[in-house]
Amino acid sequence: MTKIAFLTFCLYVLCSCKLTEPSQVTEMYFTETQCANPWKDETAESWLNSKKITYSDLRFESYKIDFVCQACTCPSGRNLIVKAHGEAISQLQKLGFQKK
C-alpha cells in the first residue's frame, strides 16, 4: 500500500508541474552608418552594456552596397548582430535594432 501511495504522489507532482517553454532567442541587427552610430566614440559592445541590455554573440556582418554614399548617415556595409530574448528584444528595437 505504501508503494501505491508513493507512486500516486509522484504522479500527482509530475502532472501538476507546468512545463515552461525556453525563451525564444531572436537574432537582431543594427545597420551601421558611416559616422552617425549611437555608440559614437565608444565601441558598440560598451554602448550596449551601458544600456544594461542582456544580449549574446555580438558580431559585425558585412554586406555589399551597390551605390556610393559617403554621408554620415549612409550605411557602412556592416550590420551589428546580437542575439536576444524576452524584454531585451523590445529594448533593442527602441534603440533601432530590427529582427533578422
Summary of the structure (lengths in Angstrom):
residues: 100
radius of gyration: 22.7
end to end distance: 57.7
largest distance: 81.9
contacts: 212
relative contact order: 0.26
helix: 30%
strand: 27%
